[in-house]
Amino acid sequence: MRHAWMILPLALSLAGCVETEKVPTGAEDFGDFCSACHGLSGKGDGEGAAALARKPADLTQLSAKNGGVFPGTRVMAKIWGYTGVAPGRQDSASPMPEFGPLLQGELVPYDGGDGIPTPTPLRLVQIADYLKTLQE
Ligand code: HEC
């Protein structure tokens, strides 16, 4: 029995850790996974951009270039299950990496604008929502 009492506080403190572990915000994940190429502003001027054969997209103009509507479904297709080949441009490999850690965790419904909510990893949804706030 003595042992059980020693283990209990440990178990409680471990449970506490799991509970307080925070999911990074969309802005934080953008800073960690995207800004090296796209820049913190999203304009495509990250420090890694110069070394790339293909210029990173200006992520502040996504809506402007789409008739004023944020192209949520296209953005999600780009960052989720990313294969390195842009849709419709099978010949052109993109340097964009896959974003493994962002795919873990909770799934939430995401409607990118086509009226069809799709269960989508929370952190990707947060990044898409953050990108929406960057639109000029
Ligand atoms: C290694 C550099 C690099 C990183 C890191 C990167 N990107 Fe990109 N991204 C690019 C390049 C280059 C393009 C343009 C070529 C293409 O479309 O694939 C691009 C294109 C895009 C597009 C397409 C824009 C359009 O007009 O459809 C989106 C959306 C995008 N990136 C979002 C992101 C997000 C969100 C992240 C972080 C989770 C990210 N990227 C991380 C290099 C990068």
Residues whose N, C-alpha, C, O or C-beta is under 5 A from the ligand:
A	BS01	HEC	F33 C34 C37 R54 K55 P56 A57 V75 K78 I79 A86 S94 P95 M96 P97
